[in-house]
Amino acid sequence: MLFSFLTLLHLFALLAVSLRIFSRRPTRGTALAWLLLIILVPAVGVLMYLLIGERRLGRTWMERAIAMEPQVRRWAAEIPATTVVDPGVLTTGAESVSRLATGSVGLPLMGGHHLQLLPDSASSMRALIADIDAARSSVHLEFYIWSDGGFVDDLVAALVHAAQRGVPCCALMDSLGSRPFFKSEAFGQLRDAGVEIVEILPVNPLRALLVRLDLRDHRKIAVIDRRIAYTGSMNIADPRFFKQDAGVGEWVDAMVRIEGPAAWILEAVSLSLTTLQTGEDFAPPPPPDLAAAGDALVQIFPSGPQSAIRHIEQLLLAAIYAARHEIVLTTPYFVPGETLLTALRSAAIRGVRVILIVPEKIDSWLVRYASNAYVDDLLAVGITILRFQAGLLHTKSMVVDEELTVFGTVNLDLRSFELNFEVSMISYDPAFSAATRAMQRQYEASSQALQLDRWRARPNSRRLLENAVQLLSPLL
């Protein structure tokens, strides 16, 4: 009798969740992964689907997002024409990427920038602190992780001093990523000094019933005086102290320092998330009158779970298909969808040199096994896979033909494409692409290449485990 009841309950749960999945029409891989999980472990599968099966930002957030979209479009349409550049000045492939970017998020190609690549956390933090010390009108920060200790204490001191001398300072912190920081002495120092702190996507058990708790603000943005900005992969964490018990070594990051109109664009991108969290009106200050800082062409590309379309994945695909000679990618987490995997393989087959640099050790064994499942497919078509040996390579970069670079916070996995708030800078500046490519070559020098014959000689048990975990990759 009990067996029959449990069987009926299992069938009812499977039918109910299946109908829910089909009604929302997710990607085929995601749908199959959920169905497989529910069939194999019904109770766990149903519970997990209820918690993280859908991109539920919550009714309030979605209502705010819908109300904000026309406001953002109107604001973008009023960007001064003096800063906007016609994509027709670019090469054919870069032009197609630029037009796709504008069509997706409404932000145009802009000129008048000076770009400086900062190839490590120490140089990035020194430059950021110096700019905060020199700030006169505003400091606006948004980072996924804040973790006190080391040079982060120096950054906190710089923010406190800026606030004390009358500079308005604001810091957005992801609720989950920065959770320990909210209990730290440094957090109290910022609050007591008058730094405005916005906790993004608060995490608590009651919200789990209404929203998906693993939707996160993964962006890294700093804007000083609306004329200088930073973005890239670095969190507010000193790698000498951060996650030292994870057994992956120090995190290796890079940032870009931007002078020019993209700075106040990045500020507006961050303010849009403040609007979603607080319900305030989206009302960025008028664009400042800035003299040209350089001749670099830049586009800012935000993405997030409020959209059902994977805009950032579309952008990466366009850049890959536009490549003629070489594509070099760095990412800590490589768990691509089938479309990205096909694009990379197609590029290699048509003669484009494709190099993928990933860390030897990462802080998620599930992601490692899922990532390994793609190695054979990539090596078989001549793609070079390098495993970085000198720590957890956390830099997210893609350089195409040394003329176009996508640089920012996006990992090459479905979480970044679908679930996180992310931001990317698209640079059409050959000098910045050359600098980024030189940094990537330094990564190559500290990496080991995987060999197809040796890879295929690994034990069958390991191959089976990797393929099994890969089936669940849409859920990681």
NULODREN-228183 format. One line per field, with one value per residue (C-alpha): residue number from 0; residue in three letters; x, y, z. Coordinates in Angstrom, 2 decimals, padded with zeros to 5 digits. Each point is the difference from the previous one (the first is absolute). Layout:
REM residues N
n <- NUM / ...
res <- ALA / ...
c1 <- X / ...
c2 <- Y / ...
c3 <- Z / ...
REM end
This chain:
REM residues 476
n <- 0 / 1 / 2 / 3 / 4 / 5 / 6 / 7 / 8 / 9 / 10 / 11 / 12 / 13 / 14 / 15 / 16 / 17 / 18 / 19 / 20 / 21 / 22 / 23 / 24 / 25 / 26 / 27 / 28 / 29 / 30 / 31 / 32 / 33 / 34 / 35 / 36 / 37 / 38 / 39 / 40 / 41 / 42 / 43 / 44 / 45 / 46 / 47 / 48 / 49 / 50 / 51 / 52 / 53 / 54 / 55 / 56 / 57 / 58 / 59 / 60 / 61 / 62 / 63 / 64 / 65 / 66 / 67 / 68 / 69 / 70 / 71 / 72 / 73 / 74 / 75 / 76 / 77 / 78 / 79 / 80 / 81 / 82 / 83 / 84 / 85 / 86 / 87 / 88 / 89 / 90 / 91 / 92 / 93 / 94 / 95 / 96 / 97 / 98 / 99 / 100 / 101 / 102 / 103 / 104 / 105 / 106 / 107 / 108 / 109 / 110 / 111 / 112 / 113 / 114 / 115 / 116 / 117 / 118 / 119 / 120 / 121 / 122 / 123 / 124 / 125 / 126 / 127 / 128 / 129 / 130 / 131 / 132 / 133 / 134 / 135 / 136 / 137 / 138 / 139 / 140 / 141 / 142 / 143 / 144 / 145 / 146 / 147 / 148 / 149 / 150 / 151 / 152 / 153 / 154 / 155 / 156 / 157 / 158 / 159 / 160 / 161 / 162 / 163 / 164 / 165 / 166 / 167 / 168 / 169 / 170 / 171 / 172 / 173 / 174 / 175 / 176 / 177 / 178 / 179 / 180 / 181 / 182 / 183 / 184 / 185 / 186 / 187 / 188 / 189 / 190 / 191 / 192 / 193 / 194 / 195 / 196 / 197 / 198 / 199 / 200 / 201 / 202 / 203 / 204 / 205 / 206 / 207 / 208 / 209 / 210 / 211 / 212 / 213 / 214 / 215 / 216 / 217 / 218 / 219 / 220 / 221 / 222 / 223 / 224 / 225 / 226 / 227 / 228 / 229 / 230 / 231 / 232 / 233 / 234 / 235 / 236 / 237 / 238 / 239 / 240 / 241 / 242 / 243 / 244 / 245 / 246 / 247 / 248 / 249 / 250 / 251 / 252 / 253 / 254 / 255 / 256 / 257 / 258 / 259 / 260 / 261 / 262 / 263 / 264 / 265 / 266 / 267 / 268 / 269 / 270 / 271 / 272 / 273 / 274 / 275 / 276 / 277 / 278 / 279 / 280 / 281 / 282 / 283 / 284 / 285 / 286 / 287 / 288 / 289 / 290 / 291 / 292 / 293 / 294 / 295 / 296 / 297 / 298 / 299 / 300 / 301 / 302 / 303 / 304 / 305 / 306 / 307 / 308 / 309 / 310 / 311 / 312 / 313 / 314 / 315 / 316 / 317 / 318 / 319 / 320 / 321 / 322 / 323 / 324 / 325 / 326 / 327 / 328 / 329 / 330 / 331 / 332 / 333 / 334 / 335 / 336 / 337 / 338 / 339 / 340 / 341 / 342 / 343 / 344 / 345 / 346 / 347 / 348 / 349 / 350 / 351 / 352 / 353 / 354 / 355 / 356 / 357 / 358 / 359 / 360 / 361 / 362 / 363 / 364 / 365 / 366 / 367 / 368 / 369 / 370 / 371 / 372 / 373 / 374 / 375 / 376 / 377 / 378 / 379 / 380 / 381 / 382 / 383 / 384 / 385 / 386 / 387 / 388 / 389 / 390 / 391 / 392 / 393 / 394 / 395 / 396 / 397 / 398 / 399 / 400 / 401 / 402 / 403 / 404 / 405 / 406 / 407 / 408 / 409 / 410 / 411 / 412 / 413 / 414 / 415 / 416 / 417 / 418 / 419 / 420 / 421 / 422 / 423 / 424 / 425 / 426 / 427 / 428 / 429 / 430 / 431 / 432 / 433 / 434 / 435 / 436 / 437 / 438 / 439 / 440 / 441 / 442 / 443 / 444 / 445 / 446 / 447 / 448 / 449 / 450 / 451 / 452 / 453 / 454 / 455 / 456 / 457 / 458 / 459 / 460 / 461 / 462 / 463 / 464 / 465 / 466 / 467 / 468 / 469 / 470 / 471 / 472 / 473 / 474 / 475
res <- MET / LEU / PHE / SER / PHE / LEU / THR / LEU / LEU / HIS / LEU / PHE / ALA / LEU / LEU / ALA / VAL / SER / LEU / ARG / ILE / PHE / SER / ARG / ARG / PRO / THR / ARG / GLY / THR / ALA / LEU / ALA / TRP / LEU / LEU / LEU / ILE / ILE / LEU / VAL / PRO / ALA / VAL / GLY / VAL / LEU / MET / TYR / LEU / LEU / ILE / GLY / GLU / ARG / ARG / LEU / GLY / ARG / THR / TRP / MET / GLU / ARG / ALA / ILE / ALA / MET / GLU / PRO / GLN / VAL / ARG / ARG / TRP / ALA / ALA / GLU / ILE / PRO / ALA / THR / THR / VAL / VAL / ASP / PRO / GLY / VAL / LEU / THR / THR / GLY / ALA / GLU / SER / VAL / SER / ARG / LEU / ALA / THR / GLY / SER / VAL / GLY / LEU / PRO / LEU / MET / GLY / GLY / HIS / HIS / LEU / GLN / LEU / LEU / PRO / ASP / SER / ALA / SER / SER / MET / ARG / ALA / LEU / ILE / ALA / ASP / ILE / ASP / ALA / ALA / ARG / SER / SER / VAL / HIS / LEU / GLU / PHE / TYR / ILE / TRP / SER / ASP / GLY / GLY / PHE / VAL / ASP / ASP / LEU / VAL / ALA / ALA / LEU / VAL / HIS / ALA / ALA / GLN / ARG / GLY / VAL / PRO / CYS / CYS / ALA / LEU / MET / ASP / SER / LEU / GLY / SER / ARG / PRO / PHE / PHE / LYS / SER / GLU / ALA / PHE / GLY / GLN / LEU / ARG / ASP / ALA / GLY / VAL / GLU / ILE / VAL / GLU / ILE / LEU / PRO / VAL / ASN / PRO / LEU / ARG / ALA / LEU / LEU / VAL / ARG / LEU / ASP / LEU / ARG / ASP / HIS / ARG / LYS / ILE / ALA / VAL / ILE / ASP / ARG / ARG / ILE / ALA / TYR / THR / GLY / SER / MET / ASN / ILE / ALA / ASP / PRO / ARG / PHE / PHE / LYS / GLN / ASP / ALA / GLY / VAL / GLY / GLU / TRP / VAL / ASP / ALA / MET / VAL / ARG / ILE / GLU / GLY / PRO / ALA / ALA / TRP / ILE / LEU / GLU / ALA / VAL / SER / LEU / SER / LEU / THR / THR / LEU / GLN / THR / GLY / GLU / ASP / PHE / ALA / PRO / PRO / PRO / PRO / PRO / ASP / LEU / ALA / ALA / ALA / GLY / ASP / ALA / LEU / VAL / GLN / ILE / PHE / PRO / SER / GLY / PRO / GLN / SER / ALA / ILE / ARG / HIS / ILE / GLU / GLN / LEU / LEU / LEU / ALA / ALA / ILE / TYR / ALA / ALA / ARG / HIS / GLU / ILE / VAL / LEU / THR / THR / PRO / TYR / PHE / VAL / PRO / GLY / GLU / THR / LEU / LEU / THR / ALA / LEU / ARG / SER / ALA / ALA / ILE / ARG / GLY / VAL / ARG / VAL / ILE / LEU / ILE / VAL / PRO / GLU / LYS / ILE / ASP / SER / TRP / LEU / VAL / ARG / TYR / ALA / SER / ASN / ALA / TYR / VAL / ASP / ASP / LEU / LEU / ALA / VAL / GLY / ILE / THR / ILE / LEU / ARG / PHE / GLN / ALA / GLY / LEU / LEU / HIS / THR / LYS / SER / MET / VAL / VAL / ASP / GLU / GLU / LEU / THR / VAL / PHE / GLY / THR / VAL / ASN / LEU / ASP / LEU / ARG / SER / PHE / GLU / LEU / ASN / PHE / GLU / VAL / SER / MET / ILE / SER / TYR / ASP / PRO / ALA / PHE / SER / ALA / ALA / THR / ARG / ALA / MET / GLN / ARG / GLN / TYR / GLU / ALA / SER / SER / GLN / ALA / LEU / GLN / LEU / ASP / ARG / TRP / ARG / ALA / ARG / PRO / ASN / SER / ARG / ARG / LEU / LEU / GLU / ASN / ALA / VAL / GLN / LEU / LEU / SER / PRO / LEU / LEU
c1 <- 000.00 / 002.78 / 001.93 / -003.03 / -000.51 / 003.64 / -000.17 / -003.10 / 001.62 / 003.11 / -002.06 / -002.05 / 003.15 / 001.59 / -003.12 / -000.49 / 003.61 / 000.11 / -003.07 / 001.59 / 003.25 / -001.80 / -002.15 / 003.11 / 001.87 / 003.60 / 002.88 / -000.08 / 003.09 / -001.42 / -003.36 / 001.61 / 002.33 / -002.89 / -002.08 / 002.94 / 000.63 / -003.69 / -000.14 / 003.17 / -000.49 / -003.66 / -000.12 / 003.30 / -000.76 / -003.41 / 001.36 / 002.90 / -002.32 / -002.23 / 003.05 / 002.13 / -001.88 / -001.23 / 001.46 / -002.34 / 001.13 / -003.26 / -003.10 / 001.29 / 003.30 / -001.65 / -002.56 / 002.84 / 001.99 / -002.97 / -000.63 / 003.70 / 000.64 / -001.59 / 001.77 / 003.36 / -000.75 / -000.92 / 003.15 / 002.14 / -001.64 / 001.11 / 003.69 / 001.80 / 000.68 / 003.49 / 001.02 / -001.69 / 001.96 / -001.45 / 000.83 / 000.69 / 003.55 / 000.77 / 001.03 / -002.88 / 000.10 / 000.38 / -002.79 / -002.41 / 000.92 / -000.50 / -003.39 / -001.14 / 001.11 / -001.93 / -003.08 / 000.08 / 000.47 / -000.38 / 003.47 / 001.95 / 003.62 / 001.81 / 003.33 / 002.40 / 001.38 / 003.36 / 000.32 / 002.58 / 000.26 / 000.82 / 001.25 / -000.24 / -001.95 / 002.75 / 000.44 / -003.77 / -000.58 / 002.84 / -001.43 / -003.55 / 001.06 / 001.98 / -003.06 / -002.23 / 002.52 / -000.19 / -003.81 / -001.80 / -003.64 / -000.98 / 001.13 / -002.28 / 000.96 / -001.77 / 001.73 / -001.20 / 002.37 / 001.30 / 002.43 / 002.00 / 003.70 / 003.18 / -000.27 / -003.79 / 000.53 / 001.86 / -002.93 / -002.44 / 002.17 / 000.05 / -003.80 / -000.37 / 002.32 / -001.85 / -003.35 / 001.38 / 001.20 / -003.49 / 000.21 / -003.22 / 000.96 / -002.22 / 000.81 / -002.17 / 000.72 / -001.52 / -001.80 / 001.39 / 003.44 / 000.75 / -001.85 / 002.96 / 000.96 / -003.31 / 001.09 / 003.51 / 001.51 / 000.76 / -003.68 / -000.77 / 002.71 / -001.54 / -003.49 / 001.10 / 001.89 / -003.17 / 000.76 / -003.33 / -000.17 / -002.53 / -000.39 / -000.96 / -002.34 / -000.32 / 000.16 / -002.28 / -002.05 / -003.35 / 001.06 / 000.82 / -003.74 / -000.41 / 003.29 / 002.92 / 002.81 / 002.92 / -000.72 / 002.96 / 001.54 / 003.33 / 001.05 / 003.24 / -000.32 / 001.73 / -000.71 / 001.81 / -001.18 / -001.98 / 003.11 / 002.11 / -001.28 / 001.21 / -001.38 / 001.37 / 000.18 / 001.40 / -002.18 / 000.71 / 002.19 / 003.74 / 001.11 / 002.67 / -002.78 / -003.13 / -001.11 / 003.44 / -001.52 / -001.51 / 003.23 / 000.01 / 002.72 / -000.43 / -002.66 / 001.46 / -001.99 / 000.22 / -001.84 / -000.23 / 000.16 / -002.18 / 000.13 / -002.82 / -003.78 / -000.25 / 000.58 / -003.38 / -001.59 / 001.28 / -001.32 / -003.44 / 000.15 / 000.68 / -002.74 / -002.47 / 000.66 / -000.40 / -003.41 / -001.00 / 001.06 / -001.35 / -002.89 / 001.40 / -000.41 / 002.66 / 001.37 / 003.75 / 001.48 / 000.48 / 003.12 / 003.07 / 001.83 / 003.23 / 002.91 / 001.14 / 002.37 / 001.22 / -001.13 / -001.10 / -003.47 / -002.00 / -003.43 / -001.49 / -002.13 / -002.04 / -001.94 / -002.19 / -002.76 / -002.77 / 000.14 / -001.07 / 002.54 / 003.64 / 001.30 / 003.60 / 000.12 / -001.25 / 002.75 / 002.73 / -001.33 / 000.06 / 003.61 / 001.06 / -001.67 / 001.62 / 003.51 / 002.36 / 003.34 / 000.02 / -002.24 / 001.54 / -002.24 / 000.72 / -002.60 / 000.00 / -003.21 / -000.58 / -003.37 / -001.38 / -003.33 / -000.17 / -000.14 / 003.26 / 001.67 / -001.07 / 001.26 / 003.45 / 000.27 / -001.17 / 002.62 / 002.76 / -001.25 / 000.05 / 003.64 / -000.25 / 002.53 / -001.98 / 001.70 / -001.88 / 001.83 / -001.57 / 001.39 / 001.39 / -001.89 / -003.38 / -002.18 / -002.83 / 000.57 / -003.38 / 000.98 / 003.38 / -001.58 / -002.60 / 002.70 / 002.12 / -002.84 / 000.59 / 003.76 / -000.03 / -002.35 / 002.22 / 003.37 / -001.26 / -000.45 / 003.34 / -001.00 / 002.85 / -000.97 / 002.49 / -000.29 / 001.44 / 002.22 / 000.67 / -003.28 / -003.68 / -000.05 / -003.07 / 000.43 / -002.85 / 001.22 / -000.43 / 002.27 / -001.00 / 002.61 / 001.74 / -002.47 / -003.09 / -000.01 / -002.86 / 001.12 / -001.97 / -001.82 / -001.52 / 001.08 / -000.51 / -002.81 / -003.77 / -000.08 / 001.61 / -002.18 / -003.32 / 000.10 / 002.48 / 000.00 / 003.18 / 001.77 / 002.48 / 002.10 / 000.37 / 003.17 / 000.64 / 003.44 / 002.95 / 002.35 / -002.18 / -000.43 / 003.79 / 000.47 / -002.62 / 001.53 / 003.43 / -001.50 / -001.57 / 003.41 / 001.33 / -002.76 / 001.01 / 003.57 / -001.29 / -002.28 / 000.16 / -001.71 / -002.32 / 000.86 / -002.78 / 001.62 / 000.78 / -003.45 / -001.67 / 002.11 / -001.63 / -002.04 / -003.48 / -001.45 / 001.17 / -001.43 / -003.37 / -000.07 / 000.88 / -002.71 / -002.56 / 000.78 / -000.04 / -003.61 / -000.82 / 002.13 / -003.05 / -000.72 / 003.50
c2 <- 000.00 / 002.43 / -000.93 / 000.77 / 003.34 / 001.00 / -001.07 / 002.12 / 002.92 / -000.36 / -000.06 / 003.00 / 002.00 / -000.94 / 000.98 / 003.28 / 001.15 / -001.18 / 002.09 / 002.96 / -000.46 / -000.35 / 003.07 / 002.14 / -001.42 / 000.02 / -001.17 / -003.68 / -000.77 / 001.70 / -001.75 / -003.43 / 000.57 / 000.80 / -002.93 / -002.35 / 001.27 / -000.35 / -003.55 / -001.15 / 001.70 / 001.12 / 001.70 / 001.83 / 000.86 / 001.51 / 001.98 / 001.32 / 000.99 / 001.92 / 001.84 / 000.63 / -001.38 / 003.33 / 003.48 / 001.47 / 003.52 / 000.54 / 001.94 / 003.30 / -000.20 / -000.95 / 002.78 / 002.45 / -001.46 / 000.36 / 003.57 / 000.90 / -001.33 / 002.93 / 002.42 / -001.58 / 000.04 / 003.71 / 000.76 / -001.93 / 001.81 / 003.32 / -000.89 / 003.01 / -000.49 / 001.43 / -003.19 / -002.48 / -001.61 / -001.57 / -003.76 / 000.32 / 001.14 / -003.50 / -003.09 / -002.10 / -002.54 / 002.58 / 002.07 / -002.94 / -000.55 / 003.69 / 000.18 / -003.14 / 001.50 / 003.21 / -001.89 / -002.25 / 002.51 / 003.41 / 001.33 / 001.40 / -000.14 / 002.93 / 001.73 / 002.15 / -002.62 / -000.83 / -003.62 / -001.38 / -003.72 / -000.82 / -003.60 / -000.92 / 000.75 / 001.96 / 002.52 / 000.22 / 000.78 / 002.54 / 001.88 / -000.13 / 001.28 / 002.84 / 001.05 / -000.12 / 002.11 / 002.57 / -000.14 / 003.34 / -000.61 / -003.67 / -003.59 / -002.83 / -003.65 / -003.27 / -003.32 / -003.56 / -000.85 / 002.29 / -001.74 / 001.95 / -000.38 / 000.93 / 002.82 / 000.02 / 001.75 / 002.73 / 000.33 / 000.28 / 002.73 / 001.88 / -000.17 / 001.18 / 002.96 / 000.90 / -000.03 / 002.04 / 002.74 / 000.25 / -002.23 / -002.02 / -003.69 / -002.98 / -003.72 / -002.79 / -003.42 / -003.32 / -001.46 / -003.52 / 000.77 / 002.59 / -001.67 / -000.27 / 003.62 / 001.28 / -001.22 / 001.46 / 003.04 / 001.46 / 000.00 / 001.94 / 002.53 / 000.64 / 000.38 / 002.28 / 002.23 / 000.54 / -002.27 / -001.04 / -003.80 / -001.85 / -003.74 / -001.60 / -003.02 / -000.58 / -003.62 / -001.42 / -003.22 / 001.72 / 001.44 / -003.53 / -000.58 / 002.95 / 000.51 / -002.06 / 000.57 / -000.82 / 002.90 / 002.23 / 003.39 / -001.15 / 003.40 / 001.82 / 003.74 / 003.05 / 003.55 / 003.07 / 003.54 / -001.45 / 000.19 / -002.95 / -003.56 / -003.52 / -003.38 / -003.51 / -003.13 / 001.23 / -000.06 / 002.19 / -002.72 / -000.34 / -003.26 / -000.50 / -000.58 / -000.90 / -003.67 / -001.25 / -003.23 / -000.95 / -001.57 / 001.85 / 002.58 / 003.75 / 001.36 / 001.67 / 002.97 / 002.96 / 003.31 / 002.79 / 003.66 / 002.06 / 003.75 / 001.41 / -000.09 / -003.74 / 000.96 / 001.70 / -002.75 / -002.55 / 002.17 / 000.00 / -003.80 / -000.28 / 002.51 / -002.13 / -002.87 / 002.39 / 000.89 / -003.66 / -000.57 / 003.16 / 001.01 / 003.50 / 001.69 / -000.65 / 003.52 / 000.18 / 003.51 / 001.73 / -001.10 / 002.01 / 002.09 / -001.95 / 000.73 / -003.01 / -002.09 / -002.03 / -001.55 / -003.46 / -001.17 / -001.74 / -001.50 / -000.97 / -003.15 / -000.83 / -003.24 / -001.62 / -002.48 / 002.57 / -000.83 / -003.36 / 000.43 / -000.92 / 003.27 / -000.54 / -003.47 / 001.47 / 002.61 / -002.58 / -002.15 / 002.98 / 000.76 / -003.63 / -000.31 / 003.30 / -001.29 / -000.48 / -000.94 / -000.52 / -000.21 / -000.15 / -000.46 / -000.04 / -001.09 / -001.73 / -001.92 / -001.57 / -001.74 / 001.21 / -000.64 / -001.88 / 003.21 / 001.36 / -003.40 / -000.23 / 003.53 / -000.73 / -003.31 / 001.63 / 002.73 / -002.58 / -002.07 / 003.02 / 000.68 / 002.51 / -000.58 / -000.49 / 000.03 / -000.62 / 000.74 / -001.29 / -000.61 / -003.37 / 000.17 / 001.61 / 000.31 / -002.23 / -003.67 / -000.27 / 002.74 / -001.66 / -003.35 / 001.67 / 002.05 / -003.09 / -001.56 / 002.54 / -000.45 / -002.86 / 001.85 / 003.08 / -001.72 / -002.19 / 003.03 / 001.56 / 002.41 / 000.61 / -000.41 / 001.34 / -000.55 / 002.83 / -001.25 / 003.14 / 000.38 / 000.31 / 001.95 / 002.19 / 002.44 / 000.00 / 001.14 / -000.74 / 001.49 / -000.42 / 000.60 / 002.43 / 002.69 / -000.69 / -000.85 / -000.98 / 000.61 / -000.04 / -002.27 / -002.71 / -003.61 / -002.45 / -001.85 / 000.02 / 001.64 / 003.15 / -000.14 / -000.48 / 000.57 / 002.75 / 003.73 / 000.49 / 002.78 / -000.06 / 002.60 / -000.52 / 001.69 / 000.67 / 001.43 / -001.93 / 001.28 / -001.36 / -003.29 / -000.23 / 000.65 / -002.59 / -002.51 / 000.60 / -000.72 / -003.18 / -001.08 / 000.38 / -002.34 / -002.41 / -000.03 / -001.23 / -002.65 / -003.57 / -001.12 / -002.99 / -002.72 / -001.90 / -003.44 / 000.32 / 001.40 / -002.96 / -002.38 / 001.10 / -002.68 / -000.84 / 000.52 / 003.60 / 000.54 / -001.38 / 002.27 / 003.07 / -000.74 / -000.63 / 003.32 / 001.76 / -001.04 / 002.14 / 002.95 / 002.23 / -000.23 / 000.84
c3 <- 000.00 / 000.96 / -003.15 / -002.17 / 001.72 / -000.50 / -003.63 / -000.60 / 001.82 / -002.17 / -003.19 / 001.13 / 000.84 / -003.32 / -001.93 / 001.90 / -000.40 / -003.62 / -000.85 / 001.75 / -001.94 / -003.33 / 000.66 / 000.47 / -003.01 / 001.30 / -002.16 / -000.89 / 002.09 / 003.07 / -000.35 / -000.42 / 002.94 / 002.32 / -001.22 / 000.49 / 003.52 / 000.96 / -001.40 / 001.76 / 003.36 / 000.14 / 003.41 / -000.42 / -003.62 / 000.73 / 002.96 / -002.05 / -002.83 / 002.40 / 001.35 / -003.10 / -002.99 / -001.34 / -000.27 / 002.61 / 000.83 / 001.83 / -000.98 / 001.41 / -001.87 / -003.26 / 000.27 / 000.60 / -002.92 / -002.35 / 001.15 / -000.27 / -003.51 / -001.89 / 002.35 / -000.82 / -003.73 / 000.14 / 001.96 / -002.50 / -002.93 / 001.52 / 000.21 / -001.55 / -003.70 / 000.50 / 001.84 / -002.36 / -002.85 / -003.15 / 000.02 / -003.72 / 000.86 / 001.31 / -001.93 / -001.32 / 002.81 / 002.76 / -001.52 / 000.20 / 003.66 / 000.79 / -001.72 / 001.83 / 003.31 / -000.64 / -001.15 / 003.08 / 002.82 / -001.66 / 000.86 / -002.97 / -001.08 / 001.62 / -000.58 / 002.00 / 002.39 / 001.49 / 001.13 / 002.42 / 000.64 / 003.63 / -000.10 / 003.69 / 003.15 / 001.71 / -002.83 / -000.45 / 003.68 / 000.15 / -002.97 / 001.36 / 003.42 / -001.61 / -002.02 / 003.08 / 001.91 / -002.83 / -000.35 / 000.12 / -000.86 / 000.33 / 000.57 / -001.11 / 000.50 / -000.79 / 000.69 / 000.51 / 002.87 / 002.73 / 002.35 / 002.58 / 000.65 / -001.84 / -002.49 / 000.36 / 003.33 / -001.89 / -002.41 / 002.89 / 001.54 / -003.31 / -000.22 / 003.60 / -000.63 / -003.22 / 001.78 / 002.88 / -002.35 / -001.50 / -003.08 / -000.45 / 000.05 / -000.81 / 000.10 / -001.39 / 001.53 / -000.96 / 003.00 / -000.40 / -001.40 / 002.70 / 002.86 / 002.44 / -000.73 / 001.38 / 003.44 / -000.21 / 001.70 / -003.43 / -000.90 / 003.16 / -000.85 / -003.42 / 001.40 / 002.84 / -002.47 / -002.03 / -002.94 / -001.52 / -000.12 / -002.12 / 000.64 / -003.31 / -000.12 / 003.78 / 001.07 / 002.67 / 000.35 / -000.51 / -003.36 / -001.21 / -000.33 / -002.36 / -001.84 / -001.19 / 002.49 / -002.30 / -002.38 / 000.82 / -000.73 / -001.45 / -001.35 / 000.84 / -000.63 / 001.46 / -001.19 / 001.31 / -000.78 / -002.94 / -002.20 / 001.16 / 000.25 / 000.64 / -000.93 / -000.34 / 002.10 / 003.34 / 003.08 / 003.03 / 001.50 / 000.52 / -001.68 / 002.66 / 002.54 / -001.99 / 000.06 / 000.92 / 001.36 / -003.39 / -001.24 / -003.34 / 000.66 / -000.32 / -002.33 / -003.09 / -001.28 / -002.37 / -000.30 / -002.54 / 000.97 / -002.33 / -000.48 / -002.11 / -000.45 / 000.70 / 003.66 / 000.40 / -002.11 / 002.54 / 002.81 / -001.64 / -000.40 / 003.73 / 000.85 / -001.95 / 002.42 / 002.93 / -001.46 / -000.17 / 003.61 / 001.63 / -002.25 / -000.50 / -003.37 / -002.64 / -000.33 / -000.72 / 000.10 / -003.37 / -001.91 / 001.03 / -002.55 / -000.42 / -002.30 / -002.03 / 002.13 / -002.98 / -003.25 / 001.17 / -001.08 / 002.73 / 000.56 / 003.37 / 000.05 / 003.13 / 000.31 / 002.63 / 000.87 / -000.50 / -003.71 / -001.43 / -002.83 / 000.54 / -001.42 / 001.11 / -001.54 / -003.29 / 000.14 / 000.61 / -002.84 / -002.39 / 000.96 / -000.46 / -003.40 / -001.06 / 000.75 / -002.92 / 001.56 / 003.78 / 003.06 / 003.48 / 003.04 / 003.72 / 002.52 / 003.38 / -000.75 / -003.40 / -000.22 / -003.35 / -001.63 / -003.27 / -002.07 / 001.44 / -000.30 / -003.66 / -000.70 / 001.42 / -001.86 / -003.23 / 000.37 / 000.40 / -002.94 / -002.33 / 000.93 / 002.84 / 002.76 / 003.22 / 003.40 / 003.25 / 003.27 / 003.21 / 003.50 / 000.98 / 003.30 / 000.64 / 003.07 / -001.29 / -000.71 / -001.77 / -002.45 / -000.53 / -000.94 / -002.22 / -001.72 / -000.61 / -001.99 / -002.81 / -000.28 / -002.50 / -002.37 / 000.08 / -000.32 / -002.84 / -002.31 / 000.88 / 002.77 / 002.44 / 003.66 / 002.54 / 003.73 / 002.07 / 002.82 / 002.07 / 001.87 / -000.80 / -003.24 / 000.45 / -002.91 / -002.52 / -003.41 / -003.68 / -002.65 / -003.63 / -002.72 / 002.41 / -001.05 / 002.15 / 003.70 / 002.30 / 003.58 / 003.22 / 002.43 / -002.23 / 000.40 / -002.86 / 001.72 / 000.05 / 003.43 / -001.40 / -003.11 / 001.81 / 003.74 / 000.93 / -000.44 / -002.03 / -001.88 / -002.87 / -001.73 / -003.74 / -001.19 / -003.69 / 000.80 / -001.50 / 002.72 / 002.80 / -001.87 / -000.36 / 003.72 / 000.92 / -002.40 / 001.57 / 003.42 / -001.37 / -001.29 / 003.53 / 001.11 / -002.76 / 001.31 / 003.37 / -001.51 / -001.25 / -003.20 / -000.03 / -002.53 / -001.76 / 000.18 / 003.70 / 000.69 / -001.66 / 002.06 / 003.28 / 001.84 / -001.32 / 003.47 / -000.04 / -003.47 / 001.10 / 003.04 / -002.09 / -002.54 / 002.74 / 001.71 / -003.39 / -000.48 / 003.02 / -001.16 / -000.66 / 003.73 / 001.30
REM end
